[in-house]
Amino acid sequence: MQKVYNFSAGPSVLADEVKLQAQKDFLNFNGSGMSVTEMSHRSKWYEDINNEAGALLRELMGIGDDYYVLFVQGGASTQFEAVPLNLLVKGKADYLVTGNFAEKAAKEAQKYGDIRIAASSKDKAFTYIPDLDTVEFRDDIDYVHFTMNNTIFGTRFTKFPKTAAPLVTDMSSNILSEVVDVNRFQLIYAGAQKNIGPAGVTIVIVKKDAIDHPMAICPTMLKYSTQAAADSLYNTPPCFSVYMSMLTFRWLKKLGGVAEIQKINEYKAGLLYDFIDNSSFYTNRVNPADRSIMNVPFVTPSPETDAKFIKEAAANGLVSLKGHRLAGGMRASIYNAMPVEGVKALIDFMKKFETENR
C-alpha cells in the first residue's frame, strides 16, 4: 500500500492510531459482537460511547457544567440557521464576514432577523482579518457571530471581538488545535470532519441559559433544547462518527491535550510559512499576522505551474493539495493528525519542484 500524506481540507486526515483502533473494533466493539455501525443507539454500548465522547471533549476544552455539549447532524452549515433560530430573541445580531462560510452564515441568518455585517474582508479577497479595535457593534443585539478559522482563505482570529454582546463562533477548522477559553462564548459549533473525525457529526457547545427561547418557527430537530433534553439522542445520531470522534479525543488526551497539540501545530505551520516566505517561487497572500495554523494556501508564479505542482505532488504521495475553486492555487491543510513528517515531506517536494521549474 502506498503511503500518502493527505492534506485535504475535509474530510481530512485521521491519526493512524485512531484508524487502527477502529479497525480492531469494527466487527466486535467492546465484546458486543456487533460493529458500532449496526448497534442500536439505545444500547448500553452506544450510551457509553456517547457519554465518554462528551466527557472527553469537556476535559480537553475545559467546558464547564454551565454548558451543554451536543452531538448533532447536518454539518456546520445547518448551524448557520440553527443559531439565529435559537438565539435571536431581540431579533438582531452582528456578523463578521471573513470568508466564504462566514458569508454563508450571515446570508442564512438574514432570513430570520436584523442581521448587520459589522465588518468584512471581502474587499481584499478575504486575505486578512479586520482590525477589531475599529469595529463598532450595536448595543442591542443578541450576539456577534464570527468564523474563527477560515478554511478556504487561510486566515484566523487571534483575538476576539470587543463587545458586551454574547459571542458565537464557527470553529469547524480549528477546534482542538489551540487553547481557547470556552467561557468567552455563548455558543461554539464545529463540523467534525476537519479536525476530529469523519463527516456526519457536528459539535455544539452552548450555554445552558441560552436555549430556552427559540423562535416559534424553529424546527424541533434544530432546537438546542430538544437535543439537550435527550442528551443528543432525540433520534438516531451519527453513531459511527461520534465513536470515531471519541477515539480522536482519547488520542489527543494521550498526546497531552490541546496545549501540547498547539505547540506541534505552531511548529508545523512555522516550518511551512518560513519556507514559503524565504522562497521567490511560492507566495502566501495572507496578511502574516492573520495566518491560519491549520490551512496554508499558496501559489506558484502561474496557474499552469500550480496545476503541474498538484499533479506531481500527488504522484509523490502528497495528495489533496488543490486549492478551493474560490482561491485557486494550492492549500495544505495541516490539521492535528497531520504529522510533522508530512509537512517536512511537502517542503522537500516544494524545494525540488522549485529547482526543476524555475
C-alpha positions as CSV (number, residue, x, y, z in Angstrom):
1,M,0.0,0.0,0.0
2,Q,1.3,3.4,-1.0
3,K,1.9,5.7,2.0
4,V,0.4,9.2,1.3
5,Y,0.2,12.4,3.2
6,N,-3.4,13.7,3.0
7,F,-3.7,17.5,3.0
8,S,-7.4,17.6,2.4
9,A,-9.4,20.4,4.0
10,G,-12.2,17.9,4.9
11,P,-13.0,15.2,5.2
12,S,-9.4,15.2,6.4
13,V,-6.6,13.1,7.7
14,L,-7.1,10.9,10.8
15,A,-4.4,9.7,13.2
16,D,-3.2,6.2,12.3
17,E,-3.7,5.2,15.9
18,V,-7.4,6.1,15.7
19,K,-7.9,4.3,12.4
20,L,-6.2,1.1,13.7
21,Q,-8.4,1.1,16.8
22,A,-11.5,1.5,14.7
23,Q,-10.3,-1.4,12.5
24,K,-9.8,-3.5,15.6
25,D,-13.2,-2.7,17.0
26,F,-15.1,-2.9,13.7
27,L,-16.5,-6.4,13.8
28,N,-16.9,-6.6,17.6
29,F,-17.0,-3.4,19.7
30,N,-16.3,-3.9,23.3
31,G,-17.5,-7.5,23.4
32,S,-20.9,-6.6,21.9
33,G,-20.5,-8.9,19.0
34,M,-21.5,-6.0,16.8
35,S,-20.0,-3.1,14.9
36,V,-20.8,0.4,16.0
37,T,-22.3,0.8,12.6
38,E,-25.1,-1.6,13.3
39,M,-25.8,-1.4,17.1
40,S,-28.8,0.4,18.5
41,H,-28.2,4.0,19.7
42,R,-30.4,3.0,22.7
43,S,-28.0,0.2,23.7
44,K,-25.7,0.4,26.7
45,W,-22.7,0.1,24.4
46,Y,-23.6,3.2,22.5
47,E,-24.6,5.1,25.6
48,D,-21.1,4.5,26.9
49,I,-19.6,5.9,23.6
50,N,-21.9,9.0,23.8
51,N,-21.1,9.7,27.4
52,E,-17.3,9.2,27.0
53,A,-17.2,11.4,23.9
54,G,-18.9,14.2,25.8
55,A,-16.8,13.8,28.9
56,L,-13.5,13.8,27.0
57,L,-14.5,16.9,25.0
58,R,-15.4,18.7,28.2
59,E,-12.0,17.7,29.7
60,L,-10.0,18.7,26.6
61,M,-11.6,22.1,26.1
62,G,-12.3,22.9,29.8
63,I,-16.0,23.1,29.3
64,G,-17.9,23.9,32.5
65,D,-21.2,22.5,33.8
66,D,-23.0,25.7,32.7
67,Y,-22.7,24.5,29.1
68,Y,-24.4,21.7,27.1
69,V,-22.2,19.6,24.8
70,L,-24.4,18.3,21.9
71,F,-23.7,16.0,19.0
72,V,-26.0,16.9,16.2
73,Q,-26.3,16.3,12.4
74,G,-26.4,18.4,9.3
75,G,-22.9,19.8,9.4
76,A,-21.9,23.3,10.4
77,S,-23.9,24.7,7.5
78,T,-27.1,23.7,9.3
79,Q,-26.0,25.7,12.3
80,F,-26.0,28.8,10.1
81,E,-29.7,28.7,10.5
82,A,-30.0,26.9,13.9
83,V,-28.1,29.7,15.6
84,P,-30.4,32.5,14.7
85,L,-33.5,30.3,15.1
86,N,-32.4,29.6,18.7
87,L,-30.7,32.8,19.8
88,L,-32.5,35.7,18.1
89,V,-34.6,36.8,21.0
90,K,-34.4,40.6,20.3
91,G,-34.2,39.9,16.6
92,K,-30.8,41.5,15.9
93,A,-27.2,40.2,15.5
94,D,-23.9,41.5,14.1
95,Y,-21.7,39.3,11.8
96,L,-18.1,39.4,10.8
97,V,-17.6,38.2,7.3
98,T,-14.0,36.9,6.8
99,G,-14.5,34.1,4.3
100,N,-17.0,32.0,2.3
101,F,-18.5,30.2,5.2
102,A,-18.8,33.3,7.3
103,E,-20.6,35.0,4.4
104,K,-23.0,32.0,4.0
105,A,-23.7,32.1,7.8
106,A,-24.7,35.7,7.6
107,K,-26.8,35.2,4.5
108,E,-28.8,32.3,6.1
109,A,-29.3,34.4,9.3
110,Q,-30.7,37.3,7.4
111,K,-33.8,35.2,6.8
112,Y,-34.7,35.4,10.4
113,G,-33.9,38.9,11.7
114,D,-32.0,42.2,11.5
115,I,-28.5,40.9,10.6
116,R,-25.8,43.5,10.1
117,I,-22.4,42.9,8.6
118,A,-20.3,44.8,11.1
119,A,-17.0,44.2,9.2
120,S,-15.8,42.3,6.2
121,S,-12.5,41.4,4.5
122,K,-14.1,40.6,1.1
123,D,-12.6,43.8,-0.4
124,K,-9.1,42.1,-0.4
125,A,-10.3,38.5,-1.2
126,F,-10.5,37.5,2.4
127,T,-6.7,37.7,2.9
128,Y,-6.9,39.5,6.3
129,I,-8.9,39.8,9.5
130,P,-10.5,43.3,10.0
131,D,-9.0,45.4,12.8
132,L,-11.4,44.5,15.7
133,D,-10.4,47.6,17.6
134,T,-12.1,49.7,14.9
135,V,-15.3,47.6,14.5
136,E,-18.4,49.1,16.1
137,F,-21.0,46.7,17.3
138,R,-24.6,47.6,18.1
139,D,-25.6,47.7,21.7
140,D,-29.0,46.0,21.5
141,I,-28.0,42.7,19.7
142,D,-28.5,39.1,20.7
143,Y,-24.9,38.0,19.7
144,V,-21.9,38.6,17.5
145,H,-21.0,35.8,15.1
146,F,-17.6,35.1,13.5
147,T,-15.8,32.2,11.9
148,M,-12.6,31.7,13.9
149,N,-10.6,30.0,11.2
150,N,-11.3,30.4,7.5
151,T,-10.6,27.1,5.8
152,I,-10.6,28.3,2.2
153,F,-8.5,31.5,2.5
154,G,-6.2,30.5,5.4
155,T,-6.9,33.3,7.9
156,R,-7.8,33.1,11.6
157,F,-8.8,35.3,14.5
158,T,-6.0,35.6,17.1
159,K,-8.2,37.8,19.3
160,F,-11.9,38.1,19.8
161,P,-14.4,40.9,19.2
162,K,-14.7,43.5,21.9
163,T,-18.4,43.7,22.6
164,A,-20.9,43.3,25.5
165,A,-23.0,41.0,23.3
166,P,-22.5,37.3,23.6
167,L,-20.1,35.7,21.2
168,V,-20.9,32.9,18.8
169,T,-18.3,31.2,16.7
170,D,-17.8,28.6,14.0
171,M,-14.7,26.6,15.0
172,S,-15.1,23.9,12.3
173,S,-11.5,24.0,11.1
174,N,-9.6,24.9,14.3
175,I,-11.4,23.2,17.1
176,L,-9.0,21.4,19.5
177,S,-6.0,22.8,17.6
178,E,-5.2,25.6,20.1
179,V,-6.3,26.5,23.6
180,V,-9.5,28.6,23.6
181,D,-11.3,30.0,26.6
182,V,-14.8,28.5,26.1
183,N,-16.2,30.8,28.8
184,R,-15.8,33.7,26.3
185,F,-18.6,32.3,24.2
186,Q,-22.3,31.7,24.4
187,L,-22.1,29.1,21.6
188,I,-19.4,27.3,19.7
189,Y,-20.1,24.9,16.8
190,A,-17.9,22.8,14.6
191,G,-18.3,20.1,12.0
192,A,-16.1,17.2,13.0
193,Q,-14.8,16.3,9.5
194,K,-11.8,18.7,9.5
195,N,-10.1,18.2,12.9
196,I,-11.9,15.5,14.8
197,G,-13.4,12.6,12.8
198,P,-15.4,11.6,9.7
199,A,-18.2,13.6,8.4
200,G,-21.6,13.2,10.0
201,V,-21.5,14.7,13.4
202,T,-21.4,18.4,14.4
203,I,-20.5,19.6,17.8
204,V,-22.4,22.3,19.6
205,I,-21.2,23.8,22.9
206,V,-23.9,26.1,24.2
207,K,-24.6,28.0,27.4
208,K,-27.5,26.3,29.3
209,D,-29.3,29.6,29.9
210,A,-29.3,30.4,26.1
211,I,-31.5,27.6,24.7
212,D,-34.9,28.3,26.2
213,H,-36.3,30.9,23.8
214,P,-36.2,29.5,20.2
215,M,-38.3,31.1,17.6
216,A,-41.8,29.6,17.1
217,I,-40.8,28.6,13.6
218,C,-37.7,26.7,14.7
219,P,-38.0,23.1,13.7
220,T,-38.0,20.6,16.5
221,M,-34.8,18.9,15.3
222,L,-32.9,22.3,15.3
223,K,-33.9,23.3,18.8
224,Y,-31.0,23.0,21.1
225,S,-33.5,22.3,23.9
226,T,-34.7,19.2,22.1
227,Q,-31.2,17.8,21.7
228,A,-30.1,18.8,25.3
229,A,-33.2,17.2,26.9
230,A,-32.4,13.9,25.0
231,D,-28.6,14.0,25.6
232,S,-28.2,14.2,21.8
233,L,-30.3,11.0,21.4
234,Y,-33.6,12.5,20.3
235,N,-33.3,10.5,17.1
236,T,-30.7,8.1,15.7
237,P,-27.4,10.0,15.8
238,P,-24.4,9.6,13.5
239,C,-23.2,6.8,15.8
240,F,-20.0,5.8,13.9
241,S,-18.9,9.5,13.6
242,V,-19.4,10.1,17.3
243,Y,-17.5,6.9,18.1
244,M,-14.6,8.0,15.8
245,S,-14.6,11.4,17.5
246,M,-14.4,9.7,20.8
247,L,-11.3,7.8,19.6
248,T,-9.7,11.1,18.4
249,F,-10.4,12.6,21.8
250,R,-8.7,9.7,23.5
251,W,-5.7,10.1,21.2
252,L,-5.5,13.8,21.8
253,K,-5.6,13.3,25.6
254,K,-2.9,10.7,25.3
255,L,-0.7,13.3,23.5
256,G,-1.0,15.7,26.3
257,G,-4.1,17.6,25.4
258,V,-4.8,20.8,23.5
259,A,-1.9,22.8,24.9
260,E,0.5,20.2,23.6
261,I,-1.0,19.8,20.2
262,Q,-1.0,23.6,19.8
263,K,2.8,23.6,20.2
264,I,3.1,20.9,17.5
265,N,0.7,22.8,15.2
266,E,2.5,26.0,15.6
267,Y,5.8,24.3,14.8
268,K,4.4,22.6,11.7
269,A,2.9,25.9,10.4
270,G,6.1,27.7,11.2
271,L,8.1,25.3,9.1
272,L,5.9,25.8,6.1
273,Y,5.4,29.5,6.3
274,D,9.1,30.1,6.8
275,F,9.9,28.1,3.7
276,I,7.3,30.0,1.6
277,D,8.4,33.4,2.9
278,N,12.0,32.7,2.0
279,S,11.1,31.5,-1.5
280,S,10.9,33.7,-4.5
281,F,8.8,31.0,-6.3
282,Y,5.9,30.4,-3.8
283,T,3.6,33.0,-2.4
284,N,1.2,33.1,0.5
285,R,-1.2,36.1,0.1
286,V,-2.5,36.2,3.6
287,N,-1.6,39.0,6.0
288,P,1.1,37.4,8.1
289,A,-0.5,38.4,11.4
290,D,-3.7,36.7,10.4
291,R,-2.4,33.4,9.1
292,S,-4.1,30.2,9.9
293,I,-2.0,27.4,11.5
294,M,-4.5,24.8,10.1
295,N,-4.9,25.8,6.4
296,V,-2.0,27.2,4.4
297,P,-2.8,28.4,0.8
298,F,0.0,29.2,-1.6
299,V,0.6,29.7,-5.3
300,T,3.5,29.4,-7.8
301,P,4.1,32.0,-10.5
302,S,1.3,30.8,-12.8
303,P,-1.9,28.7,-12.8
304,E,-0.3,26.3,-15.2
305,T,2.6,25.7,-12.8
306,D,0.1,25.3,-10.0
307,A,-1.6,22.5,-11.9
308,K,1.7,20.8,-12.6
309,F,2.6,21.1,-8.9
310,I,-0.6,19.4,-7.8
311,K,-0.2,16.6,-10.3
312,E,3.4,15.9,-9.5
313,A,2.8,16.2,-5.7
314,A,0.1,13.5,-5.9
315,A,2.5,11.3,-7.8
316,N,4.9,11.7,-4.9
317,G,2.3,10.8,-2.2
318,L,1.3,14.3,-1.3
319,V,-2.4,14.3,-2.0
320,S,-5.4,16.7,-1.9
321,L,-3.3,19.9,-2.3
322,K,-5.5,21.6,-4.8
323,G,-6.9,24.9,-3.5
324,H,-10.6,25.7,-3.3
325,R,-12.1,26.9,-6.5
326,L,-12.7,30.3,-5.0
327,A,-9.0,30.7,-4.1
328,G,-7.1,28.6,-6.7
329,G,-3.5,27.5,-6.3
330,M,-2.7,25.1,-3.5
331,R,-3.8,24.6,0.1
332,A,-2.1,22.4,2.6
333,S,-4.5,21.6,5.5
334,I,-2.2,20.6,8.4
335,Y,-4.7,19.6,11.0
336,N,-3.9,17.9,14.3
337,A,-3.5,14.5,12.7
338,M,-1.0,15.6,10.1
339,P,2.4,14.5,11.4
340,V,5.4,16.8,11.3
341,E,7.0,14.3,8.9
342,G,4.2,15.1,6.4
343,V,4.9,18.8,6.5
344,K,8.6,18.2,6.1
345,A,7.9,15.9,3.1
346,L,5.8,18.6,1.5
347,I,8.6,21.1,2.0
348,D,11.2,18.8,0.5
349,F,9.0,18.3,-2.6
350,M,8.4,22.1,-2.9
351,K,12.2,22.6,-2.9
352,K,12.7,20.0,-5.6
353,F,9.8,21.3,-7.7
354,E,11.0,24.9,-7.5
355,T,14.5,23.8,-8.7
356,E,13.1,22.0,-11.6
357,N,10.5,24.6,-12.7
358,R,12.2,28.0,-12.4
